Amino acid sequence: MELHFYTPENDILKQYIEGYYFLNDHGPGAIKAYTTFPNNYGIVTVNLNSKVKLDINKISIEPSCDNNIYASFAYRYRNPIEVHYTGPFQEITIYFKPLGINYFVNNLETMFSQKKMTEFIPQFLDFKDEMGKIFHIAKRPLQIDALEDYWLSKLMTKDLAFMKTILLDTESNIKIEDIAKKHHISRKHLNNLVQKNLGKSLIEYRKIFRFRNVINKYQGLKSLTELSYENLFFDQSHLIKDFKSLTEINPNLFFKNVNTANKNVWLFT
């Protein structure tokens, strides 16, 4: 399984896209599997000539005789997701920053209404054809150029300054009700705005933000107590409780089995 996580080369795309990777395994009869954990990215995954099955907390990808492109969209998951590949396969995955994908896609509310992983069907009709062309570019630098040029061509001007302020407040220790008061709106209206733009609640967003901060700051050097207070948990037991709810294992076991230095924090099985 070949994997390198690329940061966008284009400075404009860097504002909206965290990164992307190209994944493939052409070994005969190859079977690969890993577990991925909740995050706040909007993740678009495109598979070439594959049969993709999206289940609750599980994705299965196997080769298809059909010449096809299938794209999925993960924007909200509160439990680990198991990903199983039966090779050979080819995949391109793009990680959009929170609110990042909103600058490219107009019909997110339709996909958010599924409240789970769903097929990615953007409003632009050339998506599958263009992604198919990108898959068939042999040289990686040219493939990267084509991928970035394509998404740049879909960039729209939108004013999401208010939503960005809401997320910054949520990432701090301000109570949700106080965020609503600060912006002179009801808590219900606040949650509706966030659901409309992110497909998840503020409470979910904050919980996952703290969880990911712990992972980013861990580096094998800090105790759980230090991480608890640095990341606005009430105490160590609060951190452990949230950690278990999002990973289904305790923090010590998690850190022992995953490489937190990677952009893709996966548990290989």
C-alpha positions as CSV (number, residue, x, y, z in Angstrom):
1,M,0.0,0.0,0.0
2,E,1.7,3.2,-1.2
3,L,0.8,6.4,0.6
4,H,2.2,10.0,0.7
5,F,0.1,12.8,2.1
6,Y,0.6,15.9,-0.1
7,T,0.0,19.5,1.0
8,P,-1.4,21.7,-1.8
9,E,1.3,23.4,-3.8
10,N,-1.1,26.2,-4.8
11,D,-1.3,28.9,-2.1
12,I,-4.9,29.6,-2.7
13,L,-5.9,25.9,-2.3
14,K,-3.9,25.8,1.0
15,Q,-6.6,28.0,2.5
16,Y,-9.2,25.3,1.9
17,I,-7.6,22.0,1.5
18,E,-5.4,20.3,4.2
19,G,-4.0,17.8,1.8
20,Y,-4.6,14.8,-0.4
21,Y,-3.2,11.4,-1.2
22,F,-3.0,8.8,-4.0
23,L,-3.4,5.3,-2.8
24,N,-3.0,2.1,-4.8
25,D,-2.0,-1.5,-4.5
26,H,-1.7,-3.7,-7.6
27,G,-0.4,-6.8,-5.8
28,P,-2.3,-10.0,-6.9
29,G,-5.0,-10.9,-4.4
30,A,-3.9,-8.1,-2.1
31,I,-6.1,-7.4,0.9
32,K,-5.5,-4.3,3.1
33,A,-7.4,-2.9,6.1
34,Y,-7.1,-0.1,8.5
35,T,-9.2,1.8,11.0
36,T,-9.6,5.6,10.8
37,F,-10.8,7.9,13.6
38,P,-13.2,10.9,13.8
39,N,-12.0,14.3,12.5
40,N,-13.5,17.6,11.4
41,Y,-12.4,17.4,7.8
42,G,-14.7,17.1,4.8
43,I,-13.2,14.0,3.1
44,V,-13.9,13.2,-0.6
45,T,-12.6,9.8,-1.7
46,V,-12.6,8.8,-5.3
47,N,-12.2,5.2,-6.4
48,L,-11.4,4.0,-10.0
49,N,-13.1,0.8,-11.3
50,S,-14.2,-0.2,-7.9
51,K,-17.3,-1.5,-6.1
52,V,-17.7,0.6,-2.9
53,K,-20.0,-0.3,-0.1
54,L,-20.7,2.2,2.6
55,D,-22.0,0.7,5.9
56,I,-22.3,2.1,9.4
57,N,-18.7,2.5,10.5
58,K,-17.3,0.4,7.7
59,I,-16.2,0.9,4.1
60,S,-15.5,-2.0,1.7
61,I,-13.8,-1.5,-1.6
62,E,-13.3,-4.3,-4.2
63,P,-12.4,-4.3,-7.9
64,S,-15.2,-4.0,-10.4
65,C,-15.4,-5.2,-14.0
66,D,-17.1,-1.9,-14.8
67,N,-15.1,1.1,-16.0
68,N,-16.4,3.5,-13.3
69,I,-15.7,6.3,-10.9
70,Y,-17.2,6.2,-7.5
71,A,-16.8,9.1,-5.0
72,S,-17.8,9.1,-1.3
73,F,-18.1,12.0,1.2
74,A,-17.3,11.6,4.9
75,Y,-18.1,14.7,6.9
76,R,-19.5,13.3,10.1
77,Y,-18.5,10.2,12.0
78,R,-18.3,9.8,15.8
79,N,-16.9,6.3,15.9
80,P,-13.9,4.6,14.2
81,I,-14.4,3.5,10.6
82,E,-13.0,0.3,9.3
83,V,-11.8,0.4,5.7
84,H,-11.2,-2.8,3.9
85,Y,-9.6,-3.1,0.4
86,T,-9.6,-6.2,-1.7
87,G,-6.9,-5.3,-4.3
88,P,-6.1,-4.1,-6.8
89,F,-7.4,-0.6,-6.4
90,Q,-6.7,3.0,-7.1
91,E,-7.9,5.9,-5.0
92,I,-7.5,9.7,-4.6
93,T,-8.6,11.3,-1.3
94,I,-8.9,15.0,-0.6
95,Y,-9.1,16.4,3.0
96,F,-10.9,19.7,3.0
97,K,-10.4,21.9,6.1
98,P,-13.5,22.7,8.2
99,L,-15.7,24.9,5.9
100,G,-13.2,24.4,3.1
101,I,-15.4,22.3,0.8
102,N,-18.2,24.9,1.1
103,Y,-16.1,27.1,-1.3
104,F,-16.3,24.5,-4.0
105,V,-19.7,22.8,-3.7
106,N,-23.1,24.4,-3.6
107,N,-25.3,21.3,-2.8
108,L,-23.8,20.3,0.5
109,E,-27.1,20.5,2.4
110,T,-28.4,17.6,0.3
111,M,-25.5,15.4,1.2
112,F,-25.6,16.6,4.9
113,S,-29.2,15.5,5.1
114,Q,-28.0,11.9,4.9
115,K,-26.3,12.4,8.4
116,K,-23.7,9.8,7.5
117,M,-21.2,8.9,4.8
118,T,-22.8,9.2,1.4
119,E,-22.0,9.3,-2.3
120,F,-20.3,12.5,-3.3
121,I,-22.4,14.1,-6.0
122,P,-21.4,17.7,-6.6
123,Q,-23.2,20.2,-8.7
124,F,-20.5,20.2,-11.4
125,L,-21.2,17.6,-14.1
126,D,-17.6,17.0,-15.2
127,F,-16.4,15.6,-11.9
128,K,-16.3,11.9,-12.8
129,D,-14.9,12.5,-16.3
130,E,-12.1,14.8,-15.1
131,M,-11.2,12.5,-12.1
132,G,-11.0,9.6,-14.5
133,K,-8.5,11.6,-16.6
134,I,-6.4,12.4,-13.5
135,F,-6.3,8.7,-12.6
136,H,-4.8,7.9,-16.0
137,I,-1.9,10.4,-15.8
138,A,1.2,8.3,-15.3
139,K,3.6,10.9,-13.7
140,R,2.8,12.0,-10.2
141,P,3.9,15.7,-10.6
142,L,1.5,16.0,-13.6
143,Q,-1.2,14.2,-11.7
144,I,-0.9,16.7,-8.8
145,D,-1.0,19.7,-11.2
146,A,-4.1,18.3,-12.8
147,L,-5.9,17.6,-9.5
148,E,-5.1,21.1,-8.1
149,D,-6.0,22.8,-11.4
150,Y,-9.4,21.0,-11.4
151,W,-10.3,22.1,-7.9
152,L,-9.1,25.6,-8.5
153,S,-11.5,25.8,-11.4
154,K,-14.4,25.0,-9.1
155,L,-13.5,27.6,-6.4
156,M,-16.3,30.1,-5.6
157,T,-16.4,33.4,-3.8
158,K,-18.4,33.0,-0.5
159,D,-18.6,35.0,2.7
160,L,-18.2,32.6,5.5
161,A,-16.6,35.0,8.0
162,F,-19.4,34.6,10.5
163,M,-19.1,30.8,10.5
164,K,-15.4,31.0,10.9
165,T,-15.8,33.2,13.9
166,I,-18.3,30.6,15.4
167,L,-15.7,27.8,14.9
168,L,-13.0,29.9,16.5
169,D,-15.3,30.4,19.5
170,T,-16.1,26.7,19.6
171,E,-12.4,25.8,19.6
172,S,-12.0,27.9,22.7
173,N,-13.5,27.2,26.1
174,I,-16.6,29.4,25.6
175,K,-19.8,27.7,26.5
176,I,-22.2,27.0,23.6
177,E,-24.9,29.1,25.1
178,D,-22.4,32.0,25.6
179,I,-21.4,31.8,21.9
180,A,-25.0,32.2,21.0
181,K,-25.4,35.2,23.3
182,K,-22.1,36.8,22.0
183,H,-23.5,36.8,18.5
184,H,-27.1,37.7,19.5
185,I,-28.8,34.6,18.2
186,S,-30.6,31.7,19.9
187,R,-28.8,28.5,20.6
188,K,-31.2,26.7,18.3
189,H,-30.4,29.1,15.4
190,L,-26.7,28.7,16.1
191,N,-26.9,24.9,15.9
192,N,-29.0,25.2,12.7
193,L,-26.3,27.3,11.1
194,V,-23.6,24.9,12.0
195,Q,-25.6,21.9,10.8
196,K,-26.2,23.7,7.5
197,N,-22.6,24.5,6.9
198,L,-20.7,21.6,8.6
199,G,-23.3,18.7,8.8
200,K,-22.6,18.3,12.5
201,S,-23.4,20.0,15.8
202,L,-21.2,22.4,17.6
203,I,-20.9,19.9,20.5
204,E,-19.6,17.2,18.1
205,Y,-17.2,19.6,16.5
206,R,-15.7,20.7,19.8
207,K,-15.4,17.1,21.1
208,I,-13.5,16.0,18.0
209,F,-11.4,19.2,17.9
210,R,-10.1,18.5,21.4
211,F,-9.5,14.9,20.6
212,R,-7.5,15.8,17.5
213,N,-5.5,18.4,19.5
214,V,-4.5,15.7,22.0
215,I,-3.2,13.5,19.2
216,N,-1.3,16.4,17.6
217,K,0.3,17.4,20.9
218,Y,1.1,13.9,22.2
219,Q,4.4,13.1,20.5
220,G,5.1,10.5,23.2
221,L,6.3,13.2,25.6
222,K,3.4,14.3,27.6
223,S,1.2,12.6,30.3
224,L,-2.5,12.3,30.0
225,T,-2.9,14.8,32.8
226,E,-0.8,17.4,31.0
227,L,-2.8,16.8,27.8
228,S,-6.1,17.1,29.6
229,Y,-5.5,20.6,30.9
230,E,-3.7,21.8,27.8
231,N,-6.7,20.9,25.7
232,L,-9.5,22.2,27.9
233,F,-10.7,18.9,29.4
234,F,-12.1,19.1,32.9
235,D,-9.6,16.5,34.0
236,Q,-7.9,13.3,32.9
237,S,-11.0,11.2,33.3
238,H,-12.9,13.5,31.0
239,L,-10.2,13.1,28.4
240,I,-10.3,9.3,28.7
241,K,-14.1,9.2,28.5
242,D,-14.1,11.3,25.3
243,F,-11.2,9.3,23.8
244,K,-12.8,6.0,24.4
245,S,-16.1,7.2,22.8
246,L,-14.3,8.3,19.7
247,T,-11.7,5.5,19.4
248,E,-13.3,2.6,21.3
249,I,-10.0,2.0,23.0
250,N,-8.2,3.7,25.9
251,P,-5.6,6.5,25.1
252,N,-2.5,4.5,26.2
253,L,-3.4,1.6,23.9
254,F,-4.2,4.0,21.1
255,F,-0.9,5.9,21.3
256,K,0.9,2.6,21.5
257,N,-0.5,1.3,18.2
258,V,-0.8,4.4,15.9
259,N,1.8,6.8,14.5
260,T,0.6,10.2,15.6
261,A,3.3,11.9,13.5
262,N,1.5,10.9,10.4
263,K,-1.2,13.2,8.9
264,N,-3.3,10.0,8.4
265,V,-3.7,8.6,11.9
266,W,-4.7,5.1,11.0
267,L,-4.6,1.8,13.0
268,F,-3.5,-0.9,10.6
269,T,-5.1,-4.3,11.0
